[in-house]
Amino acid sequence: AVFKCLLTIILIGTITASIVGCVMVVYVVGSFRSDAGIPDLDNISLNETSIVYIKDPEPGEFKEHQRLGGTKAIWTDMEDIPLHMQHAVIAIEDKRFYDHYGVDWKRTVSAFANLVLHFSSQEYGGSTITQQLIKVLTKEDDHKIERKITEILRAIEMERNYYTKDEILEAYLNVLPLSSNVVGVGAAANYYFGKDAKDLSLAEC
């Protein structure tokens, strides 16, 4: 009798949660505008590090003289980011990045199940690189279900109709927070190793 009572409570809770979840999804999807909230990757605003150049009288070319302190961000184009760095970030953050369309459903479901059932002692998120990029650029990071659903829809729309994988990865590598007020792999290479990102070794990446 006790078992049946507990089972009934669990089933009622599950059904109620499912109904609420479905209503929430329908509401968000119904009010979602495909052209709203998609970040413009061609106009990303960064507080970049100021670099002073001086003209070398011999060859007559400008060379870097000094990098001023303060906010640490240096935009780095994709061709100047080593493949080792690209592969490292994908392996850690979103190993199926090139296989999904903005959302890794397998990881999303797994993260949600772990949050509820605690089958792993360490919690982890289900966000893809595309979703994390959207969160960083829109600065929308509250823990409401509506935001998460909207973020998922934006990620799918972003990859299908707006940007390529390489454009998304390039933007993410340039806005990725890397501690000590360092933003992006270009600034991190300079701050931690005193060199440009393109000159990083495998170990440094």
C-alpha positions in Angstrom: 0.0 0.0 0.0 2.9 2.4 0.9 4.6 1.5 -2.4 1.5 2.1 -4.4 0.9 5.4 -2.6 4.5 6.6 -3.4 4.2 5.4 -7.0 1.0 7.3 -7.4 2.6 10.5 -6.0 5.6 10.1 -8.3 3.4 9.5 -11.3 1.2 12.6 -10.5 4.3 14.7 -10.0 5.8 13.5 -13.3 2.6 14.0 -15.3 2.1 17.5 -13.7 5.7 18.5 -14.5 5.3 17.2 -18.1 2.2 19.2 -18.6 3.7 22.4 -17.2 6.8 21.8 -19.3 4.8 21.3 -22.5 2.8 24.4 -21.9 6.0 26.3 -21.2 7.5 25.0 -24.5 4.4 25.8 -26.5 4.3 29.3 -25.0 8.0 30.1 -25.8 7.9 28.6 -29.2 4.7 30.4 -30.1 6.1 33.8 -29.0 9.6 33.2 -30.5 10.6 35.4 -33.4 13.3 34.0 -35.6 14.9 37.4 -36.2 15.0 38.4 -32.5 18.0 38.0 -30.2 20.4 36.5 -32.8 23.8 38.1 -32.1 25.4 40.0 -35.0 28.8 38.4 -35.2 30.0 41.0 -37.7 29.7 43.7 -35.0 30.9 42.2 -31.8 31.9 44.9 -29.3 35.0 44.1 -27.2 37.0 46.3 -24.9 40.2 45.5 -26.7 43.7 46.0 -25.4 45.3 49.2 -26.8 48.4 48.5 -28.8 51.0 51.2 -29.6 53.0 50.9 -32.8 56.1 52.8 -33.9 57.7 53.1 -37.3 61.0 51.4 -37.8 63.2 53.9 -39.8 65.2 51.2 -41.5 62.5 49.1 -43.3 60.0 51.9 -42.9 57.4 49.6 -41.4 55.4 49.8 -38.3 56.1 47.4 -35.5 54.4 46.8 -32.1 56.0 48.8 -29.3 53.8 48.3 -26.3 50.5 46.9 -25.1 48.7 49.0 -22.6 47.1 47.4 -19.5 43.4 47.3 -18.5 40.9 45.1 -20.1 42.6 42.3 -21.9 41.0 41.4 -25.3 42.6 41.0 -28.7 40.5 40.0 -31.6 42.2 37.1 -33.5 41.0 35.9 -36.9 40.4 32.2 -37.4 43.4 31.7 -39.7 45.6 32.9 -36.8 44.1 30.5 -34.2 46.0 27.2 -34.2 44.1 24.0 -35.1 45.3 22.6 -31.8 43.5 25.4 -29.9 40.3 25.0 -32.0 40.3 21.2 -31.3 41.1 21.7 -27.6 38.1 24.0 -27.0 35.8 21.8 -29.0 36.9 18.7 -27.2 36.3 20.3 -23.8 33.2 22.4 -24.5 31.3 20.7 -27.2 32.8 17.5 -28.8 29.9 17.1 -31.2 30.1 20.7 -32.4 30.4 19.8 -36.1 27.7 17.2 -35.9 24.7 19.1 -34.4 22.6 22.0 -35.6 23.1 24.3 -32.6 21.8 21.9 -29.9 23.4 18.7 -28.6 20.2 16.9 -27.6 22.0 13.9 -26.2 24.0 16.1 -23.8 21.1 18.3 -23.0 18.9 15.4 -21.9 21.8 13.8 -20.0 22.5 17.1 -18.1 18.8 17.4 -17.2 18.6 13.8 -16.1 21.7 14.2 -14.0 20.3 17.4 -12.4 17.2 15.4 -11.4 18.6 12.0 -10.6 22.2 12.9 -9.6 23.7 9.8 -11.2 27.0 11.8 -11.4 28.6 13.6 -8.5 29.6 16.4 -10.7 27.0 18.6 -12.4 27.5 19.7 -16.0 25.7 21.8 -18.5 24.2 20.8 -21.8 25.0 24.0 -23.6 26.8 23.9 -27.0 29.4 26.4 -28.1 26.6 28.1 -30.1 24.4 28.4 -27.0 27.3 29.6 -24.9 28.2 32.2 -27.5 24.6 33.5 -27.5 24.6 33.7 -23.7 27.8 35.6 -23.6 26.8 38.1 -26.3 23.3 38.7 -25.2 24.3 38.7 -21.5 21.1 36.7 -20.7 22.2 34.1 -18.1 19.3 33.7 -15.7 18.2 30.2 -14.8 14.6 30.4 -16.0 13.3 27.7 -18.2 11.9 30.3 -20.7 15.4 31.6 -21.3 16.9 28.2 -21.8 14.2 27.2 -24.4 14.6 30.6 -26.2 18.4 30.0 -26.2 17.9 26.6 -27.8 15.6 28.0 -30.5 18.1 30.9 -31.2 21.0 28.4 -31.5 19.1 26.3 -34.0 18.1 29.4 -36.0 21.6 30.9 -35.8 23.2 27.8 -37.3 20.5 27.1 -39.9 20.1 30.6 -41.4 22.8 33.0 -40.2 26.3 31.7 -39.6 28.6 28.8 -40.5 30.3 26.6 -37.8 33.7 28.4 -38.4 32.2 31.8 -38.0 30.5 30.7 -34.7 33.7 29.1 -33.4 35.8 32.1 -34.4 33.5 34.4 -32.4 33.4 32.1 -29.4 37.2 31.8 -29.3 37.4 35.6 -29.2 34.8 36.2 -26.4 35.6 33.2 -24.2 36.4 34.3 -20.7 39.7 32.9 -19.6 40.1 34.4 -16.0 42.1 37.4 -14.8 39.9 39.7 -16.9 41.3 37.9 -20.0 38.8 37.6 -22.9 39.5 35.4 -25.9 42.4 33.2 -26.9 44.4 36.0 -28.5 44.6 38.0 -25.3 45.2 34.8 -23.3 48.2 33.8 -25.5 49.7 37.3 -24.9 48.8 37.4 -21.2 50.0 34.0 -20.2 52.8 33.2 -22.7 53.8 36.6 -24.1 53.2 35.7 -27.7 50.5 35.8 -30.4 48.0 33.0 -30.6 49.3 31.8 -33.9 52.7 31.1 -32.2 51.3 28.8 -29.4 52.7 25.3 -29.1 50.5 22.3 -28.6 51.1 22.2 -24.9 50.3 25.9 -24.6 47.0 25.5 -26.5 
